[in-house]
Amino acid sequence: MAIGRRMVALVHSGGQYYAIEDVCTHDGAELTGGAIEGAEIICPRHGARFCLRTGEALTPPAYEPVRVFATKIEGGHLWVRAD
């Protein structure tokens, strides 16, 4: 999905919904399709791990965080906050 000009990956893991910018800060690859382990997403290209809660880069080769967006379920819809 897109928020403005940013592509966003939606992830459901451990009963939680997460929205994270869909770009690895290491080389610009999409995070979509990467393995999910708990509250982490693994870049399918080079294996960098990012925290789905905070966007923090957890392992090399990525060192910069990705943007995360707040989510909530209301009225049977998943809402993503874009500010």
mmCIF file of the N, C-alpha and C atoms, coordinates in Angstrom:
data_MODEL
# 
_entry.id   MODEL 
# 
loop_
_atom_site.group_PDB 
_atom_site.id 
_atom_site.type_symbol 
_atom_site.label_atom_id 
_atom_site.label_alt_id 
_atom_site.label_comp_id 
_atom_site.label_asym_id 
_atom_site.label_entity_id 
_atom_site.label_seq_id 
_atom_site.pdbx_PDB_ins_code 
_atom_site.Cartn_x 
_atom_site.Cartn_y 
_atom_site.Cartn_z 
_atom_site.occupancy 
_atom_site.B_iso_or_equiv 
_atom_site.pdbx_formal_charge 
_atom_site.auth_seq_id 
_atom_site.auth_comp_id 
_atom_site.auth_asym_id 
_atom_site.auth_atom_id 
_atom_site.pdbx_PDB_model_num 
ATOM 1   N N  . MET A 1 1  ? 0.840   -1.176  0.000  1.00 0.00 ? 1  MET A N  1 
ATOM 2   C CA . MET A 1 1  ? 0.000   0.000   0.000  1.00 0.00 ? 1  MET A CA 1 
ATOM 3   C C  . MET A 1 1  ? 0.882   1.234   0.000  1.00 0.00 ? 1  MET A C  1 
ATOM 4   N N  . ALA A 1 2  ? 0.301   2.350   -0.391 1.00 0.00 ? 2  ALA A N  1 
ATOM 5   C CA . ALA A 1 2  ? 1.068   3.593   -0.432 1.00 0.00 ? 2  ALA A CA 1 
ATOM 6   C C  . ALA A 1 2  ? 0.452   4.616   0.513  1.00 0.00 ? 2  ALA A C  1 
ATOM 7   N N  . ILE A 1 3  ? 1.308   5.359   1.183  1.00 0.00 ? 3  ILE A N  1 
ATOM 8   C CA . ILE A 1 3  ? 0.907   6.513   1.977  1.00 0.00 ? 3  ILE A CA 1 
ATOM 9   C C  . ILE A 1 3  ? 1.672   7.684   1.386  1.00 0.00 ? 3  ILE A C  1 
ATOM 10  N N  . GLY A 1 4  ? 0.952   8.540   0.697  1.00 0.00 ? 4  GLY A N  1 
ATOM 11  C CA . GLY A 1 4  ? 1.634   9.606   -0.038 1.00 0.00 ? 4  GLY A CA 1 
ATOM 12  C C  . GLY A 1 4  ? 2.515   8.969   -1.087 1.00 0.00 ? 4  GLY A C  1 
ATOM 13  N N  . ARG A 1 5  ? 3.801   9.286   -1.043 1.00 0.00 ? 5  ARG A N  1 
ATOM 14  C CA . ARG A 1 5  ? 4.755   8.713   -1.990 1.00 0.00 ? 5  ARG A CA 1 
ATOM 15  C C  . ARG A 1 5  ? 5.518   7.522   -1.419 1.00 0.00 ? 5  ARG A C  1 
ATOM 16  N N  . ARG A 1 6  ? 5.210   7.149   -0.203 1.00 0.00 ? 6  ARG A N  1 
ATOM 17  C CA . ARG A 1 6  ? 5.922   6.050   0.451  1.00 0.00 ? 6  ARG A CA 1 
ATOM 18  C C  . ARG A 1 6  ? 5.149   4.743   0.303  1.00 0.00 ? 6  ARG A C  1 
ATOM 19  N N  . MET A 1 7  ? 5.890   3.691   -0.024 1.00 0.00 ? 7  MET A N  1 
ATOM 20  C CA . MET A 1 7  ? 5.303   2.358   -0.033 1.00 0.00 ? 7  MET A CA 1 
ATOM 21  C C  . MET A 1 7  ? 5.420   1.800   1.385  1.00 0.00 ? 7  MET A C  1 
ATOM 22  N N  . VAL A 1 8  ? 4.349   1.172   1.838  1.00 0.00 ? 8  VAL A N  1 
ATOM 23  C CA . VAL A 1 8  ? 4.272   0.680   3.209  1.00 0.00 ? 8  VAL A CA 1 
ATOM 24  C C  . VAL A 1 8  ? 3.924   -0.809  3.194  1.00 0.00 ? 8  VAL A C  1 
ATOM 25  N N  . ALA A 1 9  ? 4.656   -1.582  3.977  1.00 0.00 ? 9  ALA A N  1 
ATOM 26  C CA . ALA A 1 9  ? 4.371   -3.001  4.150  1.00 0.00 ? 9  ALA A CA 1 
ATOM 27  C C  . ALA A 1 9  ? 3.495   -3.167  5.383  1.00 0.00 ? 9  ALA A C  1 
ATOM 28  N N  . LEU A 1 10 ? 2.419   -3.913  5.251  1.00 0.00 ? 10 LEU A N  1 
ATOM 29  C CA . LEU A 1 10 ? 1.554   -4.250  6.383  1.00 0.00 ? 10 LEU A CA 1 
ATOM 30  C C  . LEU A 1 10 ? 1.879   -5.662  6.825  1.00 0.00 ? 10 LEU A C  1 
ATOM 31  N N  . VAL A 1 11 ? 2.070   -5.832  8.129  1.00 0.00 ? 11 VAL A N  1 
ATOM 32  C CA . VAL A 1 11 ? 2.483   -7.116  8.683  1.00 0.00 ? 11 VAL A CA 1 
ATOM 33  C C  . VAL A 1 11 ? 1.578   -7.461  9.854  1.00 0.00 ? 11 VAL A C  1 
ATOM 34  N N  . HIS A 1 12 ? 1.131   -8.724  9.896  1.00 0.00 ? 12 HIS A N  1 
ATOM 35  C CA . HIS A 1 12 ? 0.385   -9.236  11.051 1.00 0.00 ? 12 HIS A CA 1 
ATOM 36  C C  . HIS A 1 12 ? 1.250   -10.322 11.680 1.00 0.00 ? 12 HIS A C  1 
ATOM 37  N N  . SER A 1 13 ? 1.656   -10.116 12.918 1.00 0.00 ? 13 SER A N  1 
ATOM 38  C CA . SER A 1 13 ? 2.505   -11.066 13.616 1.00 0.00 ? 13 SER A CA 1 
ATOM 39  C C  . SER A 1 13 ? 2.200   -11.023 15.105 1.00 0.00 ? 13 SER A C  1 
ATOM 40  N N  . GLY A 1 14 ? 2.048   -12.183 15.705 1.00 0.00 ? 14 GLY A N  1 
ATOM 41  C CA . GLY A 1 14 ? 1.817   -12.261 17.143 1.00 0.00 ? 14 GLY A CA 1 
ATOM 42  C C  . GLY A 1 14 ? 0.563   -11.534 17.586 1.00 0.00 ? 14 GLY A C  1 
ATOM 43  N N  . GLY A 1 15 ? -0.461  -11.502 16.722 1.00 0.00 ? 15 GLY A N  1 
ATOM 44  C CA . GLY A 1 15 ? -1.708  -10.839 17.067 1.00 0.00 ? 15 GLY A CA 1 
ATOM 45  C C  . GLY A 1 15 ? -1.684  -9.329  16.900 1.00 0.00 ? 15 GLY A C  1 
ATOM 46  N N  . GLN A 1 16 ? -0.579  -8.778  16.426 1.00 0.00 ? 16 GLN A N  1 
ATOM 47  C CA . GLN A 1 16 ? -0.433  -7.336  16.235 1.00 0.00 ? 16 GLN A CA 1 
ATOM 48  C C  . GLN A 1 16 ? -0.322  -7.008  14.745 1.00 0.00 ? 16 GLN A C  1 
ATOM 49  N N  . TYR A 1 17 ? -0.777  -5.818  14.406 1.00 0.00 ? 17 TYR A N  1 
ATOM 50  C CA . TYR A 1 17 ? -0.599  -5.300  13.047 1.00 0.00 ? 17 TYR A CA 1 
ATOM 51  C C  . TYR A 1 17 ? 0.467   -4.220  13.079 1.00 0.00 ? 17 TYR A C  1 
ATOM 52  N N  . TYR A 1 18 ? 1.335   -4.263  12.093 1.00 0.00 ? 18 TYR A N  1 
ATOM 53  C CA . TYR A 1 18 ? 2.410   -3.289  11.978 1.00 0.00 ? 18 TYR A CA 1 
ATOM 54  C C  . TYR A 1 18 ? 2.398   -2.700  10.570 1.00 0.00 ? 18 TYR A C  1 
ATOM 55  N N  . ALA A 1 19 ? 2.780   -1.446  10.466 1.00 0.00 ? 19 ALA A N  1 
ATOM 56  C CA . ALA A 1 19 ? 2.956   -0.798  9.166  1.00 0.00 ? 19 ALA A CA 1 
ATOM 57  C C  . ALA A 1 19 ? 4.345   -0.181  9.179  1.00 0.00 ? 19 ALA A C  1 
ATOM 58  N N  . ILE A 1 20 ? 5.149   -0.552  8.205  1.00 0.00 ? 20 ILE A N  1 
ATOM 59  C CA . ILE A 1 20 ? 6.547   -0.132  8.156  1.00 0.00 ? 20 ILE A CA 1 
ATOM 60  C C  . ILE A 1 20 ? 6.883   0.269   6.729  1.00 0.00 ? 20 ILE A C  1 
ATOM 61  N N  . GLU A 1 21 ? 7.704   1.301   6.588  1.00 0.00 ? 21 GLU A N  1 
ATOM 62  C CA . GLU A 1 21 ? 8.102   1.723   5.252  1.00 0.00 ? 21 GLU A CA 1 
ATOM 63  C C  . GLU A 1 21 ? 8.758   0.539   4.535  1.00 0.00 ? 21 GLU A C  1 
ATOM 64  N N  . ASP A 1 22 ? 8.328   0.316   3.304  1.00 0.00 ? 22 ASP A N  1 
ATOM 65  C CA . ASP A 1 22 ? 8.739   -0.872  2.562  1.00 0.00 ? 22 ASP A CA 1 
ATOM 66  C C  . ASP A 1 22 ? 10.033  -0.643  1.792  1.00 0.00 ? 22 ASP A C  1 
ATOM 67  N N  . VAL A 1 23 ? 11.091  -0.301  2.534  1.00 0.00 ? 23 VAL A N  1 
ATOM 68  C CA . VAL A 1 23 ? 12.387  -0.087  1.890  1.00 0.00 ? 23 VAL A CA 1 
ATOM 69  C C  . VAL A 1 23 ? 13.503  -0.385  2.891  1.00 0.00 ? 23 VAL A C  1 
ATOM 70  N N  . CYS A 1 24 ? 14.438  -1.201  2.469  1.00 0.00 ? 24 CYS A N  1 
ATOM 71  C CA . CYS A 1 24 ? 15.613  -1.465  3.303  1.00 0.00 ? 24 CYS A CA 1 
ATOM 72  C C  . CYS A 1 24 ? 16.533  -0.267  3.213  1.00 0.00 ? 24 CYS A C  1 
ATOM 73  N N  . THR A 1 25 ? 16.958  0.243   4.343  1.00 0.00 ? 25 THR A N  1 
ATOM 74  C CA . THR A 1 25 ? 17.825  1.415   4.342  1.00 0.00 ? 25 THR A CA 1 
ATOM 75  C C  . THR A 1 25 ? 19.255  1.088   3.911  1.00 0.00 ? 25 THR A C  1 
ATOM 76  N N  . HIS A 1 26 ? 19.556  -0.169  3.747  1.00 0.00 ? 26 HIS A N  1 
ATOM 77  C CA . HIS A 1 26 ? 20.884  -0.567  3.262  1.00 0.00 ? 26 HIS A CA 1 
ATOM 78  C C  . HIS A 1 26 ? 21.023  -0.306  1.766  1.00 0.00 ? 26 HIS A C  1 
ATOM 79  N N  . ASP A 1 27 ? 20.037  -0.742  0.970  1.00 0.00 ? 27 ASP A N  1 
ATOM 80  C CA . ASP A 1 27 ? 20.196  -0.594  -0.476 1.00 0.00 ? 27 ASP A CA 1 
ATOM 81  C C  . ASP A 1 27 ? 18.903  -0.264  -1.222 1.00 0.00 ? 27 ASP A C  1 
ATOM 82  N N  . GLY A 1 28 ? 17.837  0.030   -0.487 1.00 0.00 ? 28 GLY A N  1 
ATOM 83  C CA . GLY A 1 28 ? 16.590  0.425   -1.142 1.00 0.00 ? 28 GLY A CA 1 
ATOM 84  C C  . GLY A 1 28 ? 15.714  -0.725  -1.596 1.00 0.00 ? 28 GLY A C  1 
ATOM 85  N N  . ALA A 1 29 ? 16.075  -1.953  -1.287 1.00 0.00 ? 29 ALA A N  1 
ATOM 86  C CA . ALA A 1 29 ? 15.261  -3.105  -1.665 1.00 0.00 ? 29 ALA A CA 1 
ATOM 87  C C  . ALA A 1 29 ? 13.943  -3.098  -0.890 1.00 0.00 ? 29 ALA A C  1 
ATOM 88  N N  . GLU A 1 30 ? 12.929  -3.738  -1.453 1.00 0.00 ? 30 GLU A N  1 
ATOM 89  C CA . GLU A 1 30 ? 11.649  -3.881  -0.750 1.00 0.00 ? 30 GLU A CA 1 
ATOM 90  C C  . GLU A 1 30 ? 11.806  -4.871  0.402  1.00 0.00 ? 30 GLU A C  1 
ATOM 91  N N  . LEU A 1 31 ? 11.131  -4.568  1.506  1.00 0.00 ? 31 LEU A N  1 
ATOM 92  C CA . LEU A 1 31 ? 11.091  -5.496  2.632  1.00 0.00 ? 31 LEU A CA 1 
ATOM 93  C C  . LEU A 1 31 ? 9.965   -6.512  2.469  1.00 0.00 ? 31 LEU A C  1 
ATOM 94  N N  . THR A 1 32 ? 8.968   -6.162  1.656  1.00 0.00 ? 32 THR A N  1 
ATOM 95  C CA . THR A 1 32 ? 7.868   -7.075  1.378  1.00 0.00 ? 32 THR A CA 1 
ATOM 96  C C  . THR A 1 32 ? 8.428   -8.403  0.886  1.00 0.00 ? 32 THR A C  1 
ATOM 97  N N  . GLY A 1 33 ? 7.921   -9.469  1.438  1.00 0.00 ? 33 GLY A N  1 
ATOM 98  C CA . GLY A 1 33 ? 8.399   -10.797 1.077  1.00 0.00 ? 33 GLY A CA 1 
ATOM 99  C C  . GLY A 1 33 ? 9.468   -11.313 2.006  1.00 0.00 ? 33 GLY A C  1 
ATOM 100 N N  . GLY A 1 34 ? 9.965   -10.440 2.882  1.00 0.00 ? 34 GLY A N  1 
ATOM 101 C CA . GLY A 1 34 ? 10.958  -10.876 3.857  1.00 0.00 ? 34 GLY A CA 1 
ATOM 102 C C  . GLY A 1 34 ? 10.320  -11.709 4.951  1.00 0.00 ? 34 GLY A C  1 
ATOM 103 N N  . ALA A 1 35 ? 11.096  -12.579 5.544  1.00 0.00 ? 35 ALA A N  1 
ATOM 104 C CA . ALA A 1 35 ? 10.602  -13.416 6.642  1.00 0.00 ? 35 ALA A CA 1 
ATOM 105 C C  . ALA A 1 35 ? 10.262  -12.538 7.842  1.00 0.00 ? 35 ALA A C  1 
ATOM 106 N N  . ILE A 1 36 ? 9.257   -12.975 8.583  1.00 0.00 ? 36 ILE A N  1 
ATOM 107 C CA . ILE A 1 36 ? 8.842   -12.312 9.820  1.00 0.00 ? 36 ILE A CA 1 
ATOM 108 C C  . ILE A 1 36 ? 9.170   -13.248 10.964 1.00 0.00 ? 36 ILE A C  1 
ATOM 109 N N  . GLU A 1 37 ? 9.872   -12.741 11.947 1.00 0.00 ? 37 GLU A N  1 
ATOM 110 C CA . GLU A 1 37 ? 10.182  -13.503 13.162 1.00 0.00 ? 37 GLU A CA 1 
ATOM 111 C C  . GLU A 1 37 ? 9.808   -12.637 14.345 1.00 0.00 ? 37 GLU A C  1 
ATOM 112 N N  . GLY A 1 38 ? 8.683   -12.964 14.981 1.00 0.00 ? 38 GLY A N  1 
ATOM 113 C CA . GLY A 1 38 ? 8.203   -12.164 16.102 1.00 0.00 ? 38 GLY A CA 1 
ATOM 114 C C  . GLY A 1 38 ? 7.905   -10.757 15.636 1.00 0.00 ? 38 GLY A C  1 
ATOM 115 N N  . ALA A 1 39 ? 8.585   -9.774  16.209 1.00 0.00 ? 39 ALA A N  1 
ATOM 116 C CA . ALA A 1 39 ? 8.380   -8.368  15.835 1.00 0.00 ? 39 ALA A CA 1 
ATOM 117 C C  . ALA A 1 39 ? 9.534   -7.853  14.984 1.00 0.00 ? 39 ALA A C  1 
ATOM 118 N N  . GLU A 1 40 ? 10.106  -8.751  14.153 1.00 0.00 ? 40 GLU A N  1 
ATOM 119 C CA . GLU A 1 40 ? 11.192  -8.370  13.258 1.00 0.00 ? 40 GLU A CA 1 
ATOM 120 C C  . GLU A 1 40 ? 10.859  -8.785  11.832 1.00 0.00 ? 40 GLU A C  1 
ATOM 121 N N  . ILE A 1 41 ? 11.311  -7.969  10.877 1.00 0.00 ? 41 ILE A N  1 
ATOM 122 C CA . ILE A 1 41 ? 11.231  -8.330  9.468  1.00 0.00 ? 41 ILE A CA 1 
ATOM 123 C C  . ILE A 1 41 ? 12.656  -8.417  8.953  1.00 0.00 ? 41 ILE A C  1 
ATOM 124 N N  . ILE A 1 42 ? 12.899  -9.408  8.113  1.00 0.00 ? 42 ILE A N  1 
ATOM 125 C CA . ILE A 1 42 ? 14.237  -9.651  7.583  1.00 0.00 ? 42 ILE A CA 1 
ATOM 126 C C  . ILE A 1 42 ? 14.232  -9.305  6.092  1.00 0.00 ? 42 ILE A C  1 
ATOM 127 N N  . CYS A 1 43 ? 15.117  -8.426  5.698  1.00 0.00 ? 43 CYS A N  1 
ATOM 128 C CA . CYS A 1 43 ? 15.219  -8.036  4.299  1.00 0.00 ? 43 CYS A CA 1 
ATOM 129 C C  . CYS A 1 43 ? 15.545  -9.278  3.466  1.00 0.00 ? 43 CYS A C  1 
ATOM 130 N N  . PRO A 1 44 ? 14.732  -9.557  2.438  1.00 0.00 ? 44 PRO A N  1 
ATOM 131 C CA . PRO A 1 44 ? 14.975  -10.760 1.644  1.00 0.00 ? 44 PRO A CA 1 
ATOM 132 C C  . PRO A 1 44 ? 16.230  -10.676 0.775  1.00 0.00 ? 44 PRO A C  1 
ATOM 133 N N  . ARG A 1 45 ? 16.782  -9.505  0.617  1.00 0.00 ? 45 ARG A N  1 
ATOM 134 C CA . ARG A 1 45 ? 17.939  -9.346  -0.271 1.00 0.00 ? 45 ARG A CA 1 
ATOM 135 C C  . ARG A 1 45 ? 19.271  -9.622  0.428  1.00 0.00 ? 45 ARG A C  1 
ATOM 136 N N  . HIS A 1 46 ? 19.514  -8.983  1.585  1.00 0.00 ? 46 HIS A N  1 
ATOM 137 C CA . HIS A 1 46 ? 20.804  -9.146  2.261  1.00 0.00 ? 46 HIS A CA 1 
ATOM 138 C C  . HIS A 1 46 ? 20.689  -9.548  3.730  1.00 0.00 ? 46 HIS A C  1 
ATOM 139 N N  . GLY A 1 47 ? 19.470  -9.762  4.221  1.00 0.00 ? 47 GLY A N  1 
ATOM 140 C CA . GLY A 1 47 ? 19.310  -10.296 5.569  1.00 0.00 ? 47 GLY A CA 1 
ATOM 141 C C  . GLY A 1 47 ? 19.307  -9.300  6.717  1.00 0.00 ? 47 GLY A C  1 
ATOM 142 N N  . ALA A 1 48 ? 19.305  -7.994  6.421  1.00 0.00 ? 48 ALA A N  1 
ATOM 143 C CA . ALA A 1 48 ? 19.226  -7.016  7.511  1.00 0.00 ? 48 ALA A CA 1 
ATOM 144 C C  . ALA A 1 48 ? 17.893  -7.189  8.236  1.00 0.00 ? 48 ALA A C  1 
ATOM 145 N N  . ARG A 1 49 ? 17.923  -7.020  9.533  1.00 0.00 ? 49 ARG A N  1 
ATOM 146 C CA . ARG A 1 49 ? 16.711  -7.154  10.348 1.00 0.00 ? 49 ARG A CA 1 
ATOM 147 C C  . ARG A 1 49 ? 16.276  -5.791  10.856 1.00 0.00 ? 49 ARG A C  1 
ATOM 148 N N  . PHE A 1 50 ? 14.950  -5.577  10.874 1.00 0.00 ? 50 PHE A N  1 
ATOM 149 C CA . PHE A 1 50 ? 14.368  -4.340  11.379 1.00 0.00 ? 50 PHE A CA 1 
ATOM 150 C C  . PHE A 1 50 ? 13.287  -4.665  12.387 1.00 0.00 ? 50 PHE A C  1 
ATOM 151 N N  . CYS A 1 51 ? 13.195  -3.841  13.432 1.00 0.00 ? 51 CYS A N  1 
ATOM 152 C CA . CYS A 1 51 ? 12.147  -3.982  14.435 1.00 0.00 ? 51 CYS A CA 1 
ATOM 153 C C  . CYS A 1 51 ? 10.842  -3.428  13.856 1.00 0.00 ? 51 CYS A C  1 
ATOM 154 N N  . LEU A 1 52 ? 9.795   -4.222  13.871 1.00 0.00 ? 52 LEU A N  1 
ATOM 155 C CA . LEU A 1 52 ? 8.501   -3.771  13.356 1.00 0.00 ? 52 LEU A CA 1 
ATOM 156 C C  . LEU A 1 52 ? 7.866   -2.723  14.262 1.00 0.00 ? 52 LEU A C  1 
ATOM 157 N N  . ARG A 1 53 ? 8.214   -2.711  15.532 1.00 0.00 ? 53 ARG A N  1 
ATOM 158 C CA . ARG A 1 53 ? 7.641   -1.742  16.481 1.00 0.00 ? 53 ARG A CA 1 
ATOM 159 C C  . ARG A 1 53 ? 8.264   -0.347  16.339 1.00 0.00 ? 53 ARG A C  1 
ATOM 160 N N  . THR A 1 54 ? 9.594   -0.313  16.189 1.00 0.00 ? 54 THR A N  1 
ATOM 161 C CA . THR A 1 54 ? 10.307  0.966   16.222 1.00 0.00 ? 54 THR A CA 1 
ATOM 162 C C  . THR A 1 54 ? 10.955  1.356   14.897 1.00 0.00 ? 54 THR A C  1 
ATOM 163 N N  . GLY A 1 55 ? 11.144  0.394   14.008 1.00 0.00 ? 55 GLY A N  1 
ATOM 164 C CA . GLY A 1 55 ? 11.837  0.633   12.752 1.00 0.00 ? 55 GLY A CA 1 
ATOM 165 C C  . GLY A 1 55 ? 13.346  0.535   12.870 1.00 0.00 ? 55 GLY A C  1 
ATOM 166 N N  . GLU A 1 56 ? 13.848  0.319   14.075 1.00 0.00 ? 56 GLU A N  1 
ATOM 167 C CA . GLU A 1 56 ? 15.280  0.262   14.307 1.00 0.00 ? 56 GLU A CA 1 
ATOM 168 C C  . GLU A 1 56 ? 15.943  -0.824  13.452 1.00 0.00 ? 56 GLU A C  1 
ATOM 169 N N  . ALA A 1 57 ? 17.100  -0.489  12.858 1.00 0.00 ? 57 ALA A N  1 
ATOM 170 C CA . ALA A 1 57 ? 17.914  -1.480  12.159 1.00 0.00 ? 57 ALA A CA 1 
ATOM 171 C C  . ALA A 1 57 ? 18.623  -2.306  13.224 1.00 0.00 ? 57 ALA A C  1 
ATOM 172 N N  . LEU A 1 58 ? 18.415  -3.609  13.208 1.00 0.00 ? 58 LEU A N  1 
ATOM 173 C CA . LEU A 1 58 ? 18.934  -4.470  14.270 1.00 0.00 ? 58 LEU A CA 1 
ATOM 174 C C  . LEU A 1 58 ? 20.229  -5.173  13.903 1.00 0.00 ? 58 LEU A C  1 
ATOM 175 N N  . THR A 1 59 ? 20.470  -5.377  12.604 1.00 0.00 ? 59 THR A N  1 
ATOM 176 C CA . THR A 1 59 ? 21.680  -6.073  12.170 1.00 0.00 ? 59 THR A CA 1 
ATOM 177 C C  . THR A 1 59 ? 22.233  -5.446  10.897 1.00 0.00 ? 59 THR A C  1 
ATOM 178 N N  . PRO A 1 60 ? 23.548  -5.547  10.702 1.00 0.00 ? 60 PRO A N  1 
ATOM 179 C CA . PRO A 1 60 ? 24.131  -5.126  9.439  1.00 0.00 ? 60 PRO A CA 1 
ATOM 180 C C  . PRO A 1 60 ? 23.590  -6.019  8.310  1.00 0.00 ? 60 PRO A C  1 
ATOM 181 N N  . PRO A 1 61 ? 23.599  -5.565  7.106  1.00 0.00 ? 61 PRO A N  1 
ATOM 182 C CA . PRO A 1 61 ? 24.293  -4.390  6.627  1.00 0.00 ? 61 PRO A CA 1 
ATOM 183 C C  . PRO A 1 61 ? 23.509  -3.084  6.756  1.00 0.00 ? 61 PRO A C  1 
ATOM 184 N N  . ALA A 1 62 ? 22.332  -3.103  7.360  1.00 0.00 ? 62 ALA A N  1 
ATOM 185 C CA . ALA A 1 62 ? 21.565  -1.857  7.554  1.00 0.00 ? 62 ALA A CA 1 
ATOM 186 C C  . ALA A 1 62 ? 21.932  -1.234  8.894  1.00 0.00 ? 62 ALA A C  1 
ATOM 187 N N  . TYR A 1 63 ? 22.044  0.091   8.900  1.00 0.00 ? 63 TYR A N  1 
ATOM 188 C CA . TYR A 1 63 ? 22.359  0.818   10.131 1.00 0.00 ? 63 TYR A CA 1 
ATOM 189 C C  . TYR A 1 63 ? 21.348  1.914   10.427 1.00 0.00 ? 63 TYR A C  1 
ATOM 190 N N  . GLU A 1 64 ? 20.618  2.344   9.421  1.00 0.00 ? 64 GLU A N  1 
ATOM 191 C CA . GLU A 1 64 ? 19.620  3.402   9.581  1.00 0.00 ? 64 GLU A CA 1 
ATOM 192 C C  . GLU A 1 64 ? 18.238  2.785   9.766  1.00 0.00 ? 64 GLU A C  1 
ATOM 193 N N  . PRO A 1 65 ? 17.381  3.380   10.595 1.00 0.00 ? 65 PRO A N  1 
ATOM 194 C CA . PRO A 1 65 ? 16.033  2.847   10.816 1.00 0.00 ? 65 PRO A CA 1 
ATOM 195 C C  . PRO A 1 65 ? 15.127  3.110   9.616  1.00 0.00 ? 65 PRO A C  1 
ATOM 196 N N  . VAL A 1 66 ? 14.026  2.372   9.571  1.00 0.00 ? 66 VAL A N  1 
ATOM 197 C CA . VAL A 1 66 ? 12.959  2.641   8.613  1.00 0.00 ? 66 VAL A CA 1 
ATOM 198 C C  . VAL A 1 66 ? 11.808  3.291   9.368  1.00 0.00 ? 66 VAL A C  1 
ATOM 199 N N  . ARG A 1 67 ? 10.976  3.991   8.658  1.00 0.00 ? 67 ARG A N  1 
ATOM 200 C CA . ARG A 1 67 ? 9.838   4.672   9.282  1.00 0.00 ? 67 ARG A CA 1 
ATOM 201 C C  . ARG A 1 67 ? 8.743   3.659   9.596  1.00 0.00 ? 67 ARG A C  1 
ATOM 202 N N  . VAL A 1 68 ? 8.130   3.810   10.762 1.00 0.00 ? 68 VAL A N  1 
ATOM 203 C CA . VAL A 1 68 ? 6.980   2.999   11.140 1.00 0.00 ? 68 VAL A CA 1 
ATOM 204 C C  . VAL A 1 68 ? 5.763   3.904   11.271 1.00 0.00 ? 68 VAL A C  1 
ATOM 205 N N  . PHE A 1 69 ? 4.592   3.316   11.110 1.00 0.00 ? 69 PHE A N  1 
ATOM 206 C CA . PHE A 1 69 ? 3.334   4.042   11.176 1.00 0.00 ? 69 PHE A CA 1 
ATOM 207 C C  . PHE A 1 69 ? 2.431   3.365   12.197 1.00 0.00 ? 69 PHE A C  1 
ATOM 208 N N  . ALA A 1 70 ? 1.724   4.154   12.980 1.00 0.00 ? 70 ALA A N  1 
ATOM 209 C CA . ALA A 1 70 ? 0.796   3.615   13.976 1.00 0.00 ? 70 ALA A CA 1 
ATOM 210 C C  . ALA A 1 70 ? -0.384  2.949   13.265 1.00 0.00 ? 70 ALA A C  1 
ATOM 211 N N  . THR A 1 71 ? -0.872  1.860   13.831 1.00 0.00 ? 71 THR A N  1 
ATOM 212 C CA . THR A 1 71 ? -2.029  1.154   13.282 1.00 0.00 ? 71 THR A CA 1 
ATOM 213 C C  . THR A 1 71 ? -3.083  0.976   14.377 1.00 0.00 ? 71 THR A C  1 
ATOM 214 N N  . LYS A 1 72 ? -4.327  0.837   13.940 1.00 0.00 ? 72 LYS A N  1 
ATOM 215 C CA . LYS A 1 72 ? -5.391  0.474   14.873 1.00 0.00 ? 72 LYS A CA 1 
ATOM 216 C C  . LYS A 1 72 ? -6.518  -0.191  14.094 1.00 0.00 ? 72 LYS A C  1 
ATOM 217 N N  . ILE A 1 73 ? -7.254  -1.029  14.796 1.00 0.00 ? 73 ILE A N  1 
ATOM 218 C CA . ILE A 1 73 ? -8.430  -1.674  14.234 1.00 0.00 ? 73 ILE A CA 1 
ATOM 219 C C  . ILE A 1 73 ? -9.638  -0.949  14.794 1.00 0.00 ? 73 ILE A C  1 
ATOM 220 N N  . GLU A 1 74 ? -10.507 -0.490  13.905 1.00 0.00 ? 74 GLU A N  1 
ATOM 221 C CA . GLU A 1 74 ? -11.718 0.210   14.325 1.00 0.00 ? 74 GLU A CA 1 
ATOM 222 C C  . GLU A 1 74 ? -12.823 -0.089  13.322 1.00 0.00 ? 74 GLU A C  1 
ATOM 223 N N  . GLY A 1 75 ? -13.949 -0.550  13.820 1.00 0.00 ? 75 GLY A N  1 
ATOM 224 C CA . GLY A 1 75 ? -15.074 -0.841  12.944 1.00 0.00 ? 75 GLY A CA 1 
ATOM 225 C C  . GLY A 1 75 ? -14.763 -1.900  11.897 1.00 0.00 ? 75 GLY A C  1 
ATOM 226 N N  . GLY A 1 76 ? -13.901 -2.850  12.246 1.00 0.00 ? 76 GLY A N  1 
ATOM 227 C CA . GLY A 1 76 ? -13.543 -3.906  11.313 1.00 0.00 ? 76 GLY A CA 1 
ATOM 228 C C  . GLY A 1 76 ? -12.558 -3.486  10.239 1.00 0.00 ? 76 GLY A C  1 
ATOM 229 N N  . HIS A 1 77 ? -11.999 -2.298  10.350 1.00 0.00 ? 77 HIS A N  1 
ATOM 230 C CA . HIS A 1 77 ? -11.028 -1.795  9.378  1.00 0.00 ? 77 HIS A CA 1 
ATOM 231 C C  . HIS A 1 77 ? -9.676  -1.583  10.048 1.00 0.00 ? 77 HIS A C  1 
ATOM 232 N N  . LEU A 1 78 ? -8.621  -1.801  9.279  1.00 0.00 ? 78 LEU A N  1 
ATOM 233 C CA . LEU A 1 78 ? -7.269  -1.507  9.737  1.00 0.00 ? 78 LEU A CA 1 
ATOM 234 C C  . LEU A 1 78 ? -6.925  -0.100  9.279  1.00 0.00 ? 78 LEU A C  1 
ATOM 235 N N  . TRP A 1 79 ? -6.600  0.758   10.221 1.00 0.00 ? 79 TRP A N  1 
ATOM 236 C CA . TRP A 1 79 ? -6.244  2.144   9.929  1.00 0.00 ? 79 TRP A CA 1 
ATOM 237 C C  . TRP A 1 79 ? -4.750  2.321   10.151 1.00 0.00 ? 79 TRP A C  1 
ATOM 238 N N  . VAL A 1 80 ? -4.121  3.077   9.258  1.00 0.00 ? 80 VAL A N  1 
ATOM 239 C CA . VAL A 1 80 ? -2.706  3.391   9.369  1.00 0.00 ? 80 VAL A CA 1 
ATOM 240 C C  . VAL A 1 80 ? -2.576  4.893   9.449  1.00 0.00 ? 80 VAL A C  1 
ATOM 241 N N  . ARG A 1 81 ? -1.908  5.360   10.478 1.00 0.00 ? 81 ARG A N  1 
ATOM 242 C CA . ARG A 1 81 ? -1.735  6.794   10.682 1.00 0.00 ? 81 ARG A CA 1 
ATOM 243 C C  . ARG A 1 81 ? -0.525  7.295   9.900  1.00 0.00 ? 81 ARG A C  1 
ATOM 244 N N  . ALA A 1 82 ? -0.738  8.307   9.096  1.00 0.00 ? 82 ALA A N  1 
ATOM 245 C CA . ALA A 1 82 ? 0.286   8.728   8.144  1.00 0.00 ? 82 ALA A CA 1 
ATOM 246 C C  . ALA A 1 82 ? 1.145   9.886   8.597  1.00 0.00 ? 82 ALA A C  1 
ATOM 247 N N  . ASP A 1 83 ? 0.897   10.494  9.744  1.00 0.00 ? 83 ASP A N  1 
ATOM 248 C CA . ASP A 1 83 ? 1.702   11.654  10.100 1.00 0.00 ? 83 ASP A CA 1 
ATOM 249 C C  . ASP A 1 83 ? 3.052   11.216  10.561 1.00 0.00 ? 83 ASP A C  1 
# 
